[in-house]
Amino acid sequence: MNKPLSFKVSVIVTTYNWSHALRAVLDALVAQKTTHPFEIIVADDGSGAETAGVIRTLKNRVSIPILHIWHTNEGFRAAAIRNKAILAAEGDYIIFLDGDCIPRLNFITRHLELLEAKTFIVGNRVLLNRAFTVSALAEMLPLHRWPLWRWFMAYLKGDCNRVLPFLTQPFMCLRLKTKSRWKGAKGCNLGMWKQDLLNINGWEENFTGWGYEDSDLVIRLLRSGVQRKNGRFYIPVIHLWHPENDRTQERHNWTKLKARETDTQINAEKGLSQYAN
């Protein structure tokens, strides 16, 4: 695979008012086993002072660049805050991660091993149950450092929903690319070149409230000629349990997504270009 000799990575972490989870995610990013330069951008969808404090404390004790991008709380606006983070990013390659999804120590390395030109990478996740999430955060368990055998034990106790994503399948030739499959892609574990995002005008901010802004992004990426590459059995994240998001906009967003399936749109109607000077 042809990779640039020198490029920077930006990891964009979307968060809203869950500082304990964010701390666990940021600790895992800071501990990444990679020599490749990267920055962390916290895309904050309107959190309060506690979240800002967590970020400020971490910035003061590590050398990795950490940037806090914030906008006012006007409901679920993940697309908008991600767009603002993209514009602030110095990286040529961007990995999207949610503030409730803990990456393992090789998360960045694994993304970089799979990347190719005109390709985006879709990883997957392991879900934790409520009780284990509460205890893990309270005890500050280093879940990002846990070996496979500990996850097998957690699975047997019912603390997580599956363990198969942790089983690495190293044969790169089997990681087929596709030009059409958009379903199953989640914004919580998604990697792509920044230029490919710029080419489609970023995330569609007309998706507000919970639901399907990531599916819309993937559909438009595929239409623009960027292929999807499977990161399953290679790049899992650990998804902390949380109450279900407010889904009052889900049906409205689903209608928008179904319309997107049948139109020919590539560029976001309300995307990055609105912030141009």
Secondary structure, DSSP 8 states (H G I E B T S, - for coil): ----SS--EEEEEEE-S-HHHHHHHHHHHHT----S-EEEEEEESS--HHHHHHHHHHHTT-SS-EEEEE---SS--HHHHHHHHHHH---SEEEEEETTEEE-TTHHHHHHHH--TTEEEE-EEEEB-HHHHHHHHHTT--GGG--HHHHHHHHHTTSBS-SGGGS----GGG--EESS--TT--TTEEEEEHHHHHHTTSS-TT--SSS-HHHHHHHHHHHTT-EEEE-TTT-EEEE--------TTHHHHHHHHHHHHHS---S-SSSGGGG--
